[in-house]
Amino acid sequence: MSIAPFTRGLSVLALVVLFAGCDPEPPSVVSEDARVELGAAGVEWRPLAEGDPVELVAGLQGGWHVDVAVRGRGLEPSGVALRYEARAPGSEASMSFVTEALLNEDNVLWVEGDWLRPGGRVVFDIAGPEEVVGAEVCLLVTASADAWMGEDSRCVTVVDELP
């Protein structure tokens, strides 16, 4: 008598037991009212309004960027991917490098049931500050999680007021 059918049967049983409790897709952590909102960077949350001034920052590696923050509501931050960019008003062409962040519980702050992600950067693809200082620039954040995607944008004025 061969032991092969018995071994094969045990292998199939082991696989059934192993995968019996597995859910092929994790449950969604996104509610119907999920949204993200672009805001000004800083210690406290401040939403950006259309036309608000945003300070241009000289980066340590020679580039130029603006600091932004994002507030999320109705979705858990773990696994949310943020993508930041800048565009000229009325244009789909990007005037920035791709800047992305993958969120988790350790890189957000919780305030009144919402999560905040300070420290976002929109890094401009420019030769010098004169290309954006005094100009209107539209900042855009796109967030994606599971099968959900949301975005927010504000057209702001880039300023260079700090020494």
N, C-alpha and C positions, 0 to 999 in steps of 0.2 A: 504494500500500500504506500502510495506517495504522500509526502507531507506538503507538497506544493499547493494543492487546493486549500488546505487548512491555513497555510501561511498567507495565501492571497486573501482569504476571507478575513483574517485578522487585520490585514493591511487596510482593506476597505472599511472595516468597522472602526479602526483607529482614525481614518480620515473623516468619517461621518461624525464621530465624537468630537474631533478637533474643530470642525467647521460648523457644528450644529448651532453654537451660540454666536456665530459671527454675523454681523449685519453688513451687507455688501456696501452700503453707503452710510456714513455717519449721519446722525440726525442734524437737521439744519439748526443753526444758532442765529438765524436772521429772522426778525419779526417783520410783519407787514409794513410797519412805519419806519423801517430802518433808513437811516440817512447819515451823511457826513456833511460837515460844515467847515469851510476854510476860515482860519482866523489868523490874527497877528501872533507872532512868537513872543514869548515872555513868561514871567512867572505865573501870572494870572491870565485866564482865558479872556480874550477880547475878539469878538467877531469882526471881520473886515467888512466895511461897507464899500459900495462902488465909489471910486475916486479917492479913497483913503491914501495918505502917503505911506510908503513902505521904504524903509532905509536900505540902501545898497551897501553890501558888506564886501570888503576886500578879503578874499580867502587867503589862507596861509600858503597855498600853492600857486598863487598868482592869478586866480580866477575871480569872478564876481558872482555874488548870489544874494538872495533875500531869504530871510528866515521866516518860516510860517509854522502854524500849528493846525491841527485838525481835531475836531470834536466829533465823536461818533455816538449815535443813539439807536437803540433797537437791534444791535448786533454785538456779539461777543468779539473782542479784539483778536483773540488767538486765531492766527491764520489769515487775518485780513492783510491784503497787499495794497499798499498805497503807492501811487505813481504821481509825481509832481512834474509840471511843465509850465512854460510861459509861451504866450502867443501874442502877436500884434493884434489889436482889435480888428475884428472882421476877417481874420485870417485863420486858416487851419494849419499853417506852417509853424512848426515849433522854433522858438528862438532860444531854446535851452537844451542842455544835456538831459538825458533820462536820469531821473533820481527816483529811487524806489526804496521802500521800507517794508519789511514783513513784521507784523505786530504779534506780540504775545503779552501775557499778563504782566511780564516784568518790564516792558518798555512803554507802558501807558500809565496815566494817573487817573484815579476815579474821583469825580466831583458830581455830587447830587444825581447819581445813577447813570451819568454819561461818562465815557472815557475820553481822555485828552491825550493827544500825541504831540507834545512840543518837540522842537528840534528838527522839524522838517526844513529842507532847503530846496529852493528852485535855483539851479546853477545855470547862469546864462552862458550862451555860446557867442561871446562877443570879444572884440579885440581890446576894448577899453570902456570905461564908465560913460563916456560921452555918448555912446550909442543908446543908453537907456535912461540916464538921469534927466528928469523933467518930462519924460515920455509916459504915456499911458500904456500899460502892459497888462494883459489878462493872465492871471495866475489860475491854474487849474489843478485840482486834485481828483484823481479817480481811485475809487476803492473797490476791491473785488473780494468776495468771500463766497465759497460754495458756488451756487448758480446765480448769485446776486451781484449786481454791479451798480454803483452809484457814483455821482460826481458833483462837484461844486466848483464854481469859478467866481472870481471877482476881478474886475478891471480896476487897477490901482495906479497911482502915480509914483514912480520910482524917484526917490530923493537921496541926496548925499549931504546930510546936515551934520552928522556927528564927525568929530575930528578923528 
